[in-house]
Amino acid sequence: MIKRFATAAALLLAACGTNPAPNAASPASGSATTVWQLAPAQLLLRGGYDGILPVSEVLRHGNHGLAGADRLDGEMVLVDGQFYQFLASGQVVQPPSTMRLPFAEVTRWEGGRDVRVQPGLVFPAGMGALAPQVPDTNAFYAVRMEGTWDTLVVRTFRAQTRPYPPLDTATAHQVVDTLVNARGVMVGFRQPPYALPMTLPNYHLHFVTADRSRGGHVLAFRSRDVRMQVSERSEFTVHMPPAPPAP
Ligand SMILES: [Zn+2]
């Protein structure tokens, strides 16, 4: 009996001693009732691309969500406590926990209720078909979709240099990737329709393939076989950045 206990303890120690992934958060991070956002969306839209808080701090507020990288050096997704950064070169990397982010929106994901998605659902034009299942309320919805898509169009950004242009200028030079027969996971949020300027209205989704080799901010898709789950969030916290430096 004692020996068995000792073995279990050794296994536990071994588990604690294994190196975590570069930026993985503890499973208990964040609140399952709150959407936590780093900086108002309007700041990003106006060219606020300098990182404010490190990945390690953002991970304290959730294991599910999306973000933009420092200097807008790519889009990012947070899936199951792990950030992935989509570089303009097409590379996908796990950013270091010290990298500062200018924008992030995260929550603690603990599962959700299923939303029936017909094959052939088109984003964004067809999302209104989900309204009976995802009705307009004052709540935010954390959204997770997993499965296969006939087509999926994602974008990422190139790193910007000072003086930073507004986001619509950066968007004019975005890097777009079209995936066919894409399998993977899509996470993000559906915010209330009046959410600007603090956050973005309607669906905001980021995608990463099952093999974690491609992805980005979702511009368009046509679903094939997708499981969608949503979970309501009644609280919204915005971490306000310090005053910007003089131009
Ligand atoms: Zn995005």
Residues whose N, C-alpha, C, O or C-beta is under 5 A from the ligand:
A	BS01	ZN	L205 H217
